[in-house]
């Protein structure tokens, strides 16, 4: 049987947005400084462009995210980034 995985919600502020390139594939990540002063998290935000051509996320945005943790409490993944107080999620 596999170890249990838990999910927790977090909040923070985007401190930077970076383009990460691996070979020919490029993906954007938001660097998020969680409330409470824990280490920054890199959360994938994809192209970061709405259908209208504007940016989904900007530096300084307050955001919510989901943390997936292993049985020992180790962080496995940070995902599901969304602006605080906004219903829409970014993919």
FENJOCOR-V261257 format. One record per pair of residues at least 12 apart in sequence whose C-alpha atoms are under 6 Angstrom apart, sorted by sequence separation. I is the first residue (numbers start at 1). J is the second residue. D is the distance in whole Angstrom. If there is no record, write none. Layout:
i->[I,I]
j->[J,J]
d->[D,D]
//
This chain:
i->[17,30,66,17,29,30,66,16,17,29,65,66,16,29,65,15,29,65,14,15,28,64,14,28,64,13,27,63,13,63,64,12,62,63,12,62,11,12,11,43,43,16,15,14,14,45,13,14,13,13,12,13,12,11,11,10,10,9,9,8,8,7,7,6,6,5,5,5,4,3]
j->[29,42,78,30,42,43,79,30,31,43,79,80,31,44,80,31,45,81,31,32,45,81,32,46,82,32,46,82,33,83,84,33,83,84,34,84,34,35,35,78,79,59,59,59,60,91,60,61,61,62,62,63,63,63,64,64,65,65,66,66,67,67,68,68,69,69,70,71,71,71]
d->[6,6,6,4,6,5,5,6,6,5,6,6,5,4,5,6,5,5,6,6,6,6,4,5,5,5,6,5,5,4,6,5,6,5,4,6,6,5,6,6,6,6,5,5,5,6,6,6,6,5,6,6,6,6,4,6,5,6,5,6,5,6,5,6,5,6,5,6,5,6]
//
